[in-house]
């Protein structure tokens, strides 16, 4: 029998496990992960950006957790010797009509406590990124780069050193809440626990449905983000990080350029519907999961509202020239021949029944379970803060 079972070995589940054991070492905490190693999905396919908290509504869970988590992450990395680089980034308005949104971002950044933000003319942008193009921009000094897989592995190491247990290659198949104990059945074993904590990422809604009798009113919709890599001989075009002004109505940041902590430069991602929850390739299709997505009333409303944006993203997915054209808005010198195939990630985006794409972190609680059902970007940056928030909810039960 255990006190707490955490389902999901991504960076949020691992941070929650670590924070729980650090705050209450006597608790028996077990983390169950269906893959043979931790951080195999969203964490392991992360672009490696340390987010500053610029984009998020002041006072929201995203804003408060990102800013608090940012500081906690840097302190953790300093203590554990994990490399990172606070290289800063520029956000570029490529059209005059984007200037009001750039001003809004500047104001949000200030309200969220970001010091050192600078508005930039094109000449000033080119002092930072010589090959960029646009009508105006903003420099964000807090943004950085890191390897989140390395961070997650360190969380796991420290959690186990405190007496926590990790079971790998076990898929949770059933959760039966009881009066005093819940039964968790996996592909390998059966466990009794006083509390279930769901950090299952792309399957968080599925696990949540197992933990409560009443239906939950959100569904995870998987969006695949596809990247190209800049060929080594053209990496000089990008010094650090270059982002566009994002569409305020769409929870994605648009294609951008990212220097990686281990070398190289990524370009992307787009955002297309994935045909299965862990569908990293265009050819990955799970008909049951695809049907569940397409039949969800909330997704149908999203598709009706954003069909033009969605078609553009799909077109870029299949057309390298269209992808290149989007990148050329930021760096006109980039050519199709400069791009080589990169990786892809899948974002777990919660969508409610009315067609709302949940922008903020979301946690649902029952008397026997705590379900983290929406933790998209900047969850990696915010992981220790989210883990602390969830662990405080855990400790309140004991």
Secondary structure, DSSP 8 states (H G I E B T S, - for coil): -EEEEEE--SHHHHHHHHHHHHH-TTS-EEEE-SSSSSS-STTTT---EE--S-SS-TTSHHHHHHHHHHHHHHHHHHHHT--EE---EEEEE-SGGGHHHHHHHHHHHHHTT-TT-EEE-HHHHHHHSTT---SEEEEETT-EEE-HHHHHHHHHHHHHHTT-EEE-S--EEEEE--SS-EEEEESS-EEEEEEEEE--GGGHHHHHHHH-SS--SEEEEEEEEEEEEE-GGGGGG-SSEEEE---TTSSS--SEEEE-TTS-EEEE---EE-SSTT--STT---HHHHHHHHH-HHHHHHHHHHHHHHHHHHHHHH-HHHHHHHHHTT-TT--GGGEEEEEEEEEEEEEETTS-B--S-EEEE-SSEEEEEE--TTTTTTHHHHHHHHHHHHHTT-
